[in-house]
Amino acid sequence: MNQRGIKSNLESRLTLNLDKDFTMKKVFLILAITSISTLASANCTKTGSITSCYDSQSGNSYTTYDFGTSSITNGSNANTGTTWSQNTTRLGDSSFSNGTSSTGTTWNQITTRMGDMSITNGSSSSGKSWNSTTFGNGTTIHNSSDGIKSKSTTCDAFGNCY
């Protein structure tokens, strides 16, 4: 390949990487803004491996205990008297989570990271199976089934779903 071809090849790779980095930065910015606005009403304290939060607007409070690659979260709502819980264990590129919803029903999910995408399979607290695949560009495809009907939704990095 001559110098002109090498330069053109490098420019196209650089442009592709810059576009991917810019898209990922937009995704992280959107997630950060969403997280900040969600956490703005919750008052959290962290002591060692224990994080406790209380949201006076909703009445929700929860405590998360971190133990190496595992965490346990217990929550309750002072207004409704409901409780819920979640246990998560990380092993390599996979996370295994299960919990009990505020109605007392159980749910579970397994998320596996493969390169620049994540695949999640689970069962909701209403017993419906579902899965999602999130790609490196921020696009997520959600699939769910109640055993009779199936539904598929695709969302872009900006949260627009179709």
Beta strands, then each sheet from edge to edge (+ up, - down):
strand 1: 42-47
strand 2: 50-55
strand 3: 60-67
strand 4: 70-77
strand 5: 83-91
strand 6: 94-100
strand 7: 106-114
strand 8: 117-123
strand 9: 129-134
strand 10: 140-145
strand 11: 150-155
sheet 1: 1+ 2- 3+ 4- 5+ 6- 7+ 8- 9+ 10- 11+
end
